[in-house]
Amino acid sequence: MGLVFTGGIFNRMATSTSSINWMDPYYSIDSSINTWGENNRKFKRGGVNINGRFRISEEAN
């Protein structure tokens, strides 16, 4: 018989920026987009694993 507890607590903080240029068919920059973001996330998880062995008959492995 076995018993295993698993889990984790994660605090993730991230900031990101991105820019993109859109071009017309002649490859001239038509417009630009600049974005930025912030992600503050707390993630919690947990689990329990129970292992056991049961023999149905004496001949079974």
Residue frames relative to the residue before (quaternion, step in Angstrom):
aa qw qx qy qz dx dy dz
M 1.0000 0.0000 0.0000 0.0000 0.00 0.00 0.00
G 0.0143 -0.8070 0.5900 -0.0206 3.53 -0.99 0.83
L 0.1011 -0.7733 0.6250 0.0337 3.52 -1.20 0.62
V 0.0025 -0.8034 0.5932 -0.0526 3.58 -0.74 1.11
F 0.1661 -0.7571 0.6253 0.0910 3.56 -0.98 0.92
T 0.0273 -0.7944 0.6068 -0.0089 3.57 -0.90 0.94
G 0.2885 0.7656 -0.5508 0.1650 3.55 -1.20 0.37
G 0.0580 -0.7906 0.6082 0.0405 3.48 -1.34 0.01
I 0.1894 -0.7302 0.6438 0.1283 3.51 -1.29 0.49
F 0.0407 -0.8166 0.5747 -0.0363 3.55 -0.66 1.15
N 0.1006 -0.7453 0.6564 0.0601 3.53 -1.01 0.89
R 0.0140 -0.8159 0.5766 -0.0409 3.54 -0.47 1.21
M 0.0095 -0.7701 0.6374 -0.0223 3.52 -0.88 1.01
A 0.1111 0.7970 -0.5819 0.1175 3.55 -0.76 1.05
T 0.1297 -0.7375 0.6540 0.1076 3.50 -1.25 0.57
S 0.0512 -0.8074 0.5878 0.0055 3.55 -1.07 0.70
T 0.0929 -0.7626 0.6373 0.0608 3.51 -1.24 0.59
S 0.0246 0.7887 -0.6136 0.0270 3.53 -1.18 0.58
S 0.0428 -0.7791 0.6241 0.0392 3.53 -1.14 0.62
I 0.0483 -0.7864 0.6157 0.0081 3.55 -1.14 0.68
N 0.2283 -0.7533 0.6041 0.1242 3.53 -1.14 0.76
W 0.2316 -0.7483 0.6085 0.1265 3.57 -0.88 0.99
M 0.1708 -0.8030 0.5674 0.0639 3.56 -0.94 0.92
D 0.4573 -0.6457 0.5329 0.2999 3.53 -1.24 0.53
P 0.7335 -0.4295 0.2708 0.4519 3.64 -1.19 0.08
Y 0.6893 0.4574 -0.2793 0.4875 3.60 1.21 -0.37
Y 0.5043 -0.6986 0.3719 0.3454 3.56 1.35 0.37
S 0.4321 0.6256 -0.5110 0.4010 3.54 1.04 0.81
I 0.5181 -0.6438 0.4544 0.3326 3.57 -0.96 0.82
D 0.2467 -0.7889 0.5554 0.0910 3.51 -0.73 1.18
S 0.7797 -0.1396 0.1173 0.5991 3.58 0.95 -0.86
S 0.2415 -0.7506 0.5998 0.1365 3.55 -1.30 0.41
I 0.1317 -0.7629 0.6291 0.0699 3.52 -1.15 0.73
N 0.0649 -0.7709 0.6333 0.0176 3.56 -0.91 0.98
T 0.0271 -0.8002 0.5990 -0.0116 3.57 -0.84 0.96
W 0.0281 -0.7614 0.6459 0.0469 3.54 -1.28 0.40
G 0.0309 -0.8105 0.5848 -0.0130 3.52 -1.14 0.61
E 0.1920 -0.7479 0.6262 0.1083 3.49 -1.35 0.36
N 0.0754 -0.7979 0.5980 0.0030 3.55 -0.88 0.97
N 0.0303 0.7632 -0.6426 0.0603 3.56 -0.66 1.15
R 0.1083 0.8247 -0.5354 0.1463 3.55 -0.29 1.25
K 0.1543 -0.7422 0.6452 0.0954 3.53 -1.08 0.84
F 0.0605 -0.8046 0.5899 -0.0300 3.55 -0.76 1.09
K 0.0192 -0.7910 0.6108 -0.0284 3.54 -0.78 1.07
R 0.0838 0.7843 -0.6121 0.0554 3.55 -1.02 0.80
G 0.0063 0.7964 -0.6044 0.0169 3.52 -1.19 0.51
G 0.0024 0.8054 -0.5924 0.0178 3.54 -1.20 0.48
V 0.1962 -0.7417 0.6302 0.1197 3.51 -1.32 0.44
N 0.0922 -0.7784 0.6203 0.0296 3.56 -0.94 0.94
I 0.0867 -0.7879 0.6096 0.0143 3.56 -0.73 1.12
N 0.1019 -0.7962 0.5963 0.0142 3.56 -0.74 1.11
G 0.1020 0.7882 -0.6024 0.0744 3.53 -1.01 0.81
R 0.2394 -0.7481 0.5991 0.1553 3.55 -1.30 0.27
F 0.0368 -0.7907 0.6107 -0.0201 3.49 -0.93 0.99
R 0.2185 -0.7746 0.5831 0.1110 3.58 -0.80 1.03
I 0.3801 -0.7439 0.5088 0.2080 3.56 -0.69 1.15
S 0.7950 -0.0464 0.0491 0.6028 3.60 0.95 -0.86
E 0.6794 -0.4898 0.3542 0.4159 3.58 -1.24 0.19
E 0.6696 0.5068 -0.3026 0.4508 3.62 1.08 -0.65
A 0.5905 0.5933 -0.3714 0.4016 3.63 1.15 -0.41
N 0.4664 -0.6729 0.4998 0.2826 3.57 -1.16 0.62
